[in-house]
Every structure is written in structure tokens, then in C-alpha cells.
Amino acid sequence: MRKFLVCPVCYSKNVELEAGGVSGKFQCKDCGYVGSFILEMTEGEHAEVLKAKEKTYEEKKP
């Protein structure tokens, strides 16, 4: 089961390692997030997170 790096802000998989080393900084190419905290999840977990995010967004619509 392959795991992907996922942005903790926008949940995009478009994340790259910006600076290696001990701290390791990642950059999201979609929202611009830069930091050492990054999510790692499988394709199934990512789909569940996106579905929950969409549901939350729909519930907040007027």
C-alpha cells in the first residue's frame, strides 16, 4: 500500500521536499504552504479526507 505526502492545509498531493536535512521542509505547490509538518496517507485515506472536507463545505453553505 503506497503512501503519499499530503498538505495539511489544502489536502493536495502536490507536495515537494523544499529543504532536506534533519528538519525537512515541504512546500505545497497548490496553496503555497511551507513547513516541516506534512501528512502521509494512502489513496483511500486521502479520498475519505476529501469527502469529509466536501461534506463540511456543503453543510456550511447558506
Distance bins in CASP14 RR format, pairs under 12 A and 6 or more apart:
PFRMAT RR
TARGET T0000
AUTHOR 0000-0000-0000
RMODE 2
METHOD distances of the structure
MODEL  1
1 40 0 0 0 0 0 1 0 0 0 0 0
1 41 0 0 0 0 0 1 0 0 0 0 0
1 42 1 0 1 0 0 0 0 0 0 0 0
1 43 0 0 0 0 1 0 0 0 0 0 0
1 44 0 0 0 0 1 0 0 0 0 0 0
1 45 0 0 0 0 1 0 0 0 0 0 0
1 46 0 0 0 0 0 1 0 0 0 0 0
2 13 0 0 0 0 0 1 0 0 0 0 0
2 40 0 0 0 0 0 1 0 0 0 0 0
2 41 0 0 0 0 0 1 0 0 0 0 0
2 42 1 0 0 1 0 0 0 0 0 0 0
2 43 1 0 0 1 0 0 0 0 0 0 0
2 44 0 0 0 0 0 1 0 0 0 0 0
2 45 0 0 0 0 0 1 0 0 0 0 0
2 46 0 0 0 0 0 1 0 0 0 0 0
3 13 0 0 0 0 0 1 0 0 0 0 0
3 38 0 0 0 0 0 1 0 0 0 0 0
3 39 0 0 0 0 1 0 0 0 0 0 0
3 40 1 0 1 0 0 0 0 0 0 0 0
3 41 1 0 0 1 0 0 0 0 0 0 0
3 42 1 0 1 0 0 0 0 0 0 0 0
3 43 0 0 0 0 1 0 0 0 0 0 0
3 44 0 0 0 0 0 1 0 0 0 0 0
3 45 0 0 0 0 1 0 0 0 0 0 0
3 46 0 0 0 0 1 0 0 0 0 0 0
4 11 0 0 0 0 0 1 0 0 0 0 0
4 12 0 0 0 0 0 1 0 0 0 0 0
4 13 1 0 1 0 0 0 0 0 0 0 0
4 14 0 0 0 0 0 1 0 0 0 0 0
4 15 0 0 0 0 1 0 0 0 0 0 0
4 38 0 0 0 0 0 1 0 0 0 0 0
4 39 0 0 0 0 1 0 0 0 0 0 0
4 40 1 0 0 1 0 0 0 0 0 0 0
4 41 1 0 0 1 0 0 0 0 0 0 0
4 42 1 0 0 1 0 0 0 0 0 0 0
4 43 1 0 0 1 0 0 0 0 0 0 0
4 44 0 0 0 0 1 0 0 0 0 0 0
4 45 0 0 0 0 1 0 0 0 0 0 0
4 46 1 0 0 1 0 0 0 0 0 0 0
4 47 0 0 0 0 0 1 0 0 0 0 0
4 49 0 0 0 0 0 1 0 0 0 0 0
5 11 0 0 0 0 0 1 0 0 0 0 0
5 12 0 0 0 0 1 0 0 0 0 0 0
5 13 1 0 0 1 0 0 0 0 0 0 0
5 14 0 0 0 0 1 0 0 0 0 0 0
5 15 1 0 1 0 0 0 0 0 0 0 0
5 16 0 0 0 0 1 0 0 0 0 0 0
5 17 0 0 0 0 1 0 0 0 0 0 0
5 18 0 0 0 0 0 1 0 0 0 0 0
5 24 0 0 0 0 0 1 0 0 0 0 0
5 26 1 0 0 1 0 0 0 0 0 0 0
5 27 0 0 0 0 0 1 0 0 0 0 0
5 28 0 0 0 0 1 0 0 0 0 0 0
5 29 0 0 0 0 0 1 0 0 0 0 0
5 33 0 0 0 0 0 1 0 0 0 0 0
5 35 0 0 0 0 0 1 0 0 0 0 0
5 36 0 0 0 0 0 1 0 0 0 0 0
5 37 0 0 0 0 0 1 0 0 0 0 0
5 38 1 0 1 0 0 0 0 0 0 0 0
5 39 1 0 0 1 0 0 0 0 0 0 0
5 40 1 0 0 1 0 0 0 0 0 0 0
5 41 0 0 0 0 1 0 0 0 0 0 0
5 42 0 0 0 0 0 1 0 0 0 0 0
5 46 0 0 0 0 0 1 0 0 0 0 0
6 12 1 0 0 1 0 0 0 0 0 0 0
6 13 1 0 1 0 0 0 0 0 0 0 0
6 14 0 0 0 0 1 0 0 0 0 0 0
6 15 1 0 0 1 0 0 0 0 0 0 0
6 26 0 0 0 0 1 0 0 0 0 0 0
6 28 0 0 0 0 1 0 0 0 0 0 0
6 30 0 0 0 0 0 1 0 0 0 0 0
6 31 0 0 0 0 0 1 0 0 0 0 0
6 33 0 0 0 0 0 1 0 0 0 0 0
6 37 0 0 0 0 0 1 0 0 0 0 0
6 38 1 0 0 1 0 0 0 0 0 0 0
6 39 1 0 1 0 0 0 0 0 0 0 0
6 40 1 0 0 1 0 0 0 0 0 0 0
6 41 1 0 1 0 0 0 0 0 0 0 0
6 42 0 0 0 0 0 1 0 0 0 0 0
6 43 0 0 0 0 0 1 0 0 0 0 0
6 44 0 0 0 0 0 1 0 0 0 0 0
6 45 0 0 0 0 1 0 0 0 0 0 0
6 46 1 0 0 1 0 0 0 0 0 0 0
6 47 0 0 0 0 0 1 0 0 0 0 0
6 48 0 0 0 0 0 1 0 0 0 0 0
6 49 1 0 0 1 0 0 0 0 0 0 0
6 50 0 0 0 0 1 0 0 0 0 0 0
6 53 0 0 0 0 0 1 0 0 0 0 0
7 13 1 0 0 1 0 0 0 0 0 0 0
7 14 1 0 0 1 0 0 0 0 0 0 0
7 15 1 0 1 0 0 0 0 0 0 0 0
7 16 0 0 0 0 0 1 0 0 0 0 0
7 26 1 0 0 1 0 0 0 0 0 0 0
7 27 0 0 0 0 1 0 0 0 0 0 0
7 28 1 1 0 0 0 0 0 0 0 0 0
7 29 0 0 0 0 1 0 0 0 0 0 0
7 30 1 0 0 1 0 0 0 0 0 0 0
7 31 1 0 0 1 0 0 0 0 0 0 0
7 32 0 0 0 0 1 0 0 0 0 0 0
7 33 1 0 1 0 0 0 0 0 0 0 0
7 34 0 0 0 0 0 1 0 0 0 0 0
7 35 0 0 0 0 1 0 0 0 0 0 0
7 37 0 0 0 0 1 0 0 0 0 0 0
7 38 1 0 0 1 0 0 0 0 0 0 0
7 39 1 0 0 1 0 0 0 0 0 0 0
7 40 0 0 0 0 0 1 0 0 0 0 0
7 41 0 0 0 0 0 1 0 0 0 0 0
7 46 0 0 0 0 0 1 0 0 0 0 0
7 49 0 0 0 0 0 1 0 0 0 0 0
7 50 0 0 0 0 0 1 0 0 0 0 0
7 53 0 0 0 0 0 1 0 0 0 0 0
8 15 0 0 0 0 1 0 0 0 0 0 0
8 26 0 0 0 0 1 0 0 0 0 0 0
8 28 0 0 0 0 1 0 0 0 0 0 0
8 31 0 0 0 0 0 1 0 0 0 0 0
8 32 0 0 0 0 0 1 0 0 0 0 0
8 33 1 0 0 1 0 0 0 0 0 0 0
8 34 0 0 0 0 0 1 0 0 0 0 0
8 35 0 0 0 0 1 0 0 0 0 0 0
8 36 0 0 0 0 0 1 0 0 0 0 0
8 37 1 0 1 0 0 0 0 0 0 0 0
8 38 1 0 0 1 0 0 0 0 0 0 0
8 39 1 0 1 0 0 0 0 0 0 0 0
8 40 0 0 0 0 0 1 0 0 0 0 0
8 41 0 0 0 0 0 1 0 0 0 0 0
8 49 0 0 0 0 0 1 0 0 0 0 0
9 15 0 0 0 0 0 1 0 0 0 0 0
9 26 0 0 0 0 0 1 0 0 0 0 0
9 27 0 0 0 0 0 1 0 0 0 0 0
9 28 1 0 0 1 0 0 0 0 0 0 0
9 30 0 0 0 0 1 0 0 0 0 0 0
9 31 1 0 1 0 0 0 0 0 0 0 0
9 32 0 0 0 0 1 0 0 0 0 0 0
9 33 1 0 1 0 0 0 0 0 0 0 0
9 34 0 0 0 0 0 1 0 0 0 0 0
9 35 0 0 0 0 1 0 0 0 0 0 0
9 37 0 0 0 0 1 0 0 0 0 0 0
9 38 0 0 0 0 0 1 0 0 0 0 0
9 39 0 0 0 0 1 0 0 0 0 0 0
9 53 0 0 0 0 0 1 0 0 0 0 0
10 28 1 0 0 1 0 0 0 0 0 0 0
10 29 0 0 0 0 0 1 0 0 0 0 0
10 30 1 0 1 0 0 0 0 0 0 0 0
10 31 1 0 1 0 0 0 0 0 0 0 0
10 32 0 0 0 0 1 0 0 0 0 0 0
10 33 1 0 0 1 0 0 0 0 0 0 0
10 39 0 0 0 0 0 1 0 0 0 0 0
10 49 0 0 0 0 0 1 0 0 0 0 0
10 50 0 0 0 0 0 1 0 0 0 0 0
10 53 0 0 0 0 1 0 0 0 0 0 0
11 28 0 0 0 0 1 0 0 0 0 0 0
11 30 0 0 0 0 1 0 0 0 0 0 0
11 31 0 0 0 0 1 0 0 0 0 0 0
11 33 0 0 0 0 0 1 0 0 0 0 0
11 38 0 0 0 0 0 1 0 0 0 0 0
11 39 1 0 0 1 0 0 0 0 0 0 0
11 41 0 0 0 0 1 0 0 0 0 0 0
11 45 0 0 0 0 0 1 0 0 0 0 0
11 46 1 0 0 1 0 0 0 0 0 0 0
11 47 0 0 0 0 0 1 0 0 0 0 0
11 48 0 0 0 0 0 1 0 0 0 0 0
11 49 1 0 1 0 0 0 0 0 0 0 0
11 50 1 0 0 1 0 0 0 0 0 0 0
11 51 0 0 0 0 0 1 0 0 0 0 0
11 52 0 0 0 0 1 0 0 0 0 0 0
11 53 1 0 0 1 0 0 0 0 0 0 0
11 54 0 0 0 0 0 1 0 0 0 0 0
11 56 0 0 0 0 0 1 0 0 0 0 0
11 57 0 0 0 0 0 1 0 0 0 0 0
12 26 0 0 0 0 0 1 0 0 0 0 0
12 27 0 0 0 0 0 1 0 0 0 0 0
12 28 1 0 1 0 0 0 0 0 0 0 0
12 29 1 0 0 1 0 0 0 0 0 0 0
12 30 1 0 1 0 0 0 0 0 0 0 0
12 31 1 0 0 1 0 0 0 0 0 0 0
12 32 0 0 0 0 1 0 0 0 0 0 0
12 33 0 0 0 0 1 0 0 0 0 0 0
12 38 0 0 0 0 0 1 0 0 0 0 0
12 39 0 0 0 0 0 1 0 0 0 0 0
12 46 0 0 0 0 1 0 0 0 0 0 0
12 49 0 0 0 0 0 1 0 0 0 0 0
12 50 0 0 0 0 1 0 0 0 0 0 0
12 53 0 0 0 0 0 1 0 0 0 0 0
13 26 0 0 0 0 0 1 0 0 0 0 0
13 28 0 0 0 0 1 0 0 0 0 0 0
13 29 0 0 0 0 1 0 0 0 0 0 0
13 30 0 0 0 0 1 0 0 0 0 0 0
13 38 0 0 0 0 0 1 0 0 0 0 0
13 39 0 0 0 0 1 0 0 0 0 0 0
13 40 0 0 0 0 0 1 0 0 0 0 0
13 41 0 0 0 0 1 0 0 0 0 0 0
13 42 0 0 0 0 0 1 0 0 0 0 0
13 43 0 0 0 0 1 0 0 0 0 0 0
13 44 0 0 0 0 0 1 0 0 0 0 0
13 45 0 0 0 0 0 1 0 0 0 0 0
13 46 1 0 0 1 0 0 0 0 0 0 0
13 47 0 0 0 0 0 1 0 0 0 0 0
13 49 0 0 0 0 0 1 0 0 0 0 0
13 50 0 0 0 0 0 1 0 0 0 0 0
14 26 0 0 0 0 0 1 0 0 0 0 0
14 27 0 0 0 0 1 0 0 0 0 0 0
14 28 1 0 0 1 0 0 0 0 0 0 0
14 29 1 0 1 0 0 0 0 0 0 0 0
14 30 1 0 1 0 0 0 0 0 0 0 0
14 31 0 0 0 0 1 0 0 0 0 0 0
14 32 0 0 0 0 1 0 0 0 0 0 0
14 33 0 0 0 0 0 1 0 0 0 0 0
15 24 0 0 0 0 0 1 0 0 0 0 0
15 25 0 0 0 0 0 1 0 0 0 0 0
15 26 1 0 1 0 0 0 0 0 0 0 0
15 27 1 0 0 1 0 0 0 0 0 0 0
15 28 1 0 1 0 0 0 0 0 0 0 0
15 29 1 0 0 1 0 0 0 0 0 0 0
15 30 0 0 0 0 1 0 0 0 0 0 0
15 31 0 0 0 0 0 1 0 0 0 0 0
15 32 0 0 0 0 1 0 0 0 0 0 0
15 33 0 0 0 0 1 0 0 0 0 0 0
15 34 0 0 0 0 0 1 0 0 0 0 0
15 35 0 0 0 0 0 1 0 0 0 0 0
15 37 0 0 0 0 0 1 0 0 0 0 0
15 38 1 0 0 1 0 0 0 0 0 0 0
15 39 0 0 0 0 1 0 0 0 0 0 0
15 40 0 0 0 0 1 0 0 0 0 0 0
15 41 0 0 0 0 0 1 0 0 0 0 0
15 46 0 0 0 0 0 1 0 0 0 0 0
16 24 0 0 0 0 0 1 0 0 0 0 0
16 25 0 0 0 0 0 1 0 0 0 0 0
16 26 1 0 0 1 0 0 0 0 0 0 0
16 27 1 0 1 0 0 0 0 0 0 0 0
16 28 0 0 0 0 1 0 0 0 0 0 0
16 29 1 0 0 1 0 0 0 0 0 0 0
16 30 0 0 0 0 0 1 0 0 0 0 0
16 32 0 0 0 0 0 1 0 0 0 0 0
16 33 0 0 0 0 0 1 0 0 0 0 0
16 34 0 0 0 0 0 1 0 0 0 0 0
16 35 0 0 0 0 0 1 0 0 0 0 0
16 38 0 0 0 0 0 1 0 0 0 0 0
17 23 0 0 0 0 0 1 0 0 0 0 0
17 24 1 0 0 1 0 0 0 0 0 0 0
17 25 1 0 0 1 0 0 0 0 0 0 0
17 26 1 0 1 0 0 0 0 0 0 0 0
17 27 0 0 0 0 1 0 0 0 0 0 0
17 28 0 0 0 0 0 1 0 0 0 0 0
17 29 0 0 0 0 0 1 0 0 0 0 0
17 34 0 0 0 0 0 1 0 0 0 0 0
17 35 0 0 0 0 0 1 0 0 0 0 0
17 36 0 0 0 0 0 1 0 0 0 0 0
17 38 0 0 0 0 1 0 0 0 0 0 0
18 24 1 0 0 1 0 0 0 0 0 0 0
18 25 1 0 1 0 0 0 0 0 0 0 0
18 26 1 0 0 1 0 0 0 0 0 0 0
18 27 1 0 1 0 0 0 0 0 0 0 0
18 28 0 0 0 0 1 0 0 0 0 0 0
18 29 0 0 0 0 0 1 0 0 0 0 0
18 32 0 0 0 0 0 1 0 0 0 0 0
18 33 0 0 0 0 0 1 0 0 0 0 0
18 34 1 0 0 1 0 0 0 0 0 0 0
18 35 1 0 0 1 0 0 0 0 0 0 0
18 36 0 0 0 0 1 0 0 0 0 0 0
18 38 0 0 0 0 0 1 0 0 0 0 0
19 25 1 0 1 0 0 0 0 0 0 0 0
19 26 0 0 0 0 1 0 0 0 0 0 0
19 27 0 0 0 0 1 0 0 0 0 0 0
19 34 0 0 0 0 1 0 0 0 0 0 0
19 35 0 0 0 0 1 0 0 0 0 0 0
19 36 0 0 0 0 1 0 0 0 0 0 0
20 26 0 0 0 0 1 0 0 0 0 0 0
20 27 0 0 0 0 0 1 0 0 0 0 0
20 35 0 0 0 0 0 1 0 0 0 0 0
20 36 0 0 0 0 1 0 0 0 0 0 0
21 36 0 0 0 0 0 1 0 0 0 0 0
22 36 0 0 0 0 1 0 0 0 0 0 0
23 34 0 0 0 0 0 1 0 0 0 0 0
23 35 0 0 0 0 1 0 0 0 0 0 0
23 36 1 0 1 0 0 0 0 0 0 0 0
23 37 0 0 0 0 0 1 0 0 0 0 0
23 38 0 0 0 0 0 1 0 0 0 0 0
24 34 0 0 0 0 0 1 0 0 0 0 0
24 35 0 0 0 0 1 0 0 0 0 0 0
24 36 1 0 1 0 0 0 0 0 0 0 0
24 37 0 0 0 0 0 1 0 0 0 0 0
24 38 0 0 0 0 1 0 0 0 0 0 0
25 32 0 0 0 0 0 1 0 0 0 0 0
25 33 0 0 0 0 0 1 0 0 0 0 0
25 34 1 0 1 0 0 0 0 0 0 0 0
25 35 1 0 1 0 0 0 0 0 0 0 0
25 36 1 0 1 0 0 0 0 0 0 0 0
25 37 0 0 0 0 1 0 0 0 0 0 0
25 38 0 0 0 0 1 0 0 0 0 0 0
26 32 0 0 0 0 0 1 0 0 0 0 0
26 33 1 0 0 1 0 0 0 0 0 0 0
26 34 1 0 0 1 0 0 0 0 0 0 0
26 35 1 0 1 0 0 0 0 0 0 0 0
26 36 1 0 0 1 0 0 0 0 0 0 0
26 37 0 0 0 0 1 0 0 0 0 0 0
26 38 1 0 1 0 0 0 0 0 0 0 0
26 39 0 0 0 0 1 0 0 0 0 0 0
26 40 0 0 0 0 0 1 0 0 0 0 0
27 33 1 0 0 1 0 0 0 0 0 0 0
27 34 1 0 1 0 0 0 0 0 0 0 0
27 35 1 0 0 1 0 0 0 0 0 0 0
27 36 0 0 0 0 0 1 0 0 0 0 0
27 38 0 0 0 0 1 0 0 0 0 0 0
28 34 1 0 0 1 0 0 0 0 0 0 0
28 35 0 0 0 0 1 0 0 0 0 0 0
28 37 0 0 0 0 0 1 0 0 0 0 0
28 38 0 0 0 0 1 0 0 0 0 0 0
28 39 0 0 0 0 0 1 0 0 0 0 0
33 39 0 0 0 0 0 1 0 0 0 0 0
39 45 0 0 0 0 1 0 0 0 0 0 0
39 46 0 0 0 0 1 0 0 0 0 0 0
39 49 0 0 0 0 1 0 0 0 0 0 0
40 46 0 0 0 0 0 1 0 0 0 0 0
41 47 0 0 0 0 1 0 0 0 0 0 0
41 48 0 0 0 0 1 0 0 0 0 0 0
41 49 1 0 0 1 0 0 0 0 0 0 0
41 50 0 0 0 0 0 1 0 0 0 0 0
42 48 0 0 0 0 1 0 0 0 0 0 0
42 49 0 0 0 0 0 1 0 0 0 0 0
43 49 0 0 0 0 0 1 0 0 0 0 0
43 50 0 0 0 0 0 1 0 0 0 0 0
44 50 0 0 0 0 1 0 0 0 0 0 0
44 51 0 0 0 0 1 0 0 0 0 0 0
45 51 0 0 0 0 0 1 0 0 0 0 0
45 52 0 0 0 0 0 1 0 0 0 0 0
46 52 0 0 0 0 0 1 0 0 0 0 0
46 53 0 0 0 0 0 1 0 0 0 0 0
47 53 0 0 0 0 0 1 0 0 0 0 0
47 54 0 0 0 0 0 1 0 0 0 0 0
48 54 0 0 0 0 0 1 0 0 0 0 0
48 55 0 0 0 0 0 1 0 0 0 0 0
49 55 0 0 0 0 0 1 0 0 0 0 0
49 56 0 0 0 0 0 1 0 0 0 0 0
50 56 0 0 0 0 0 1 0 0 0 0 0
50 57 0 0 0 0 0 1 0 0 0 0 0
51 57 0 0 0 0 0 1 0 0 0 0 0
51 58 0 0 0 0 0 1 0 0 0 0 0
52 58 0 0 0 0 0 1 0 0 0 0 0
52 59 0 0 0 0 0 1 0 0 0 0 0
53 59 0 0 0 0 0 1 0 0 0 0 0
53 60 0 0 0 0 0 1 0 0 0 0 0
54 60 0 0 0 0 0 1 0 0 0 0 0
54 61 0 0 0 0 0 1 0 0 0 0 0
55 61 0 0 0 0 0 1 0 0 0 0 0
END
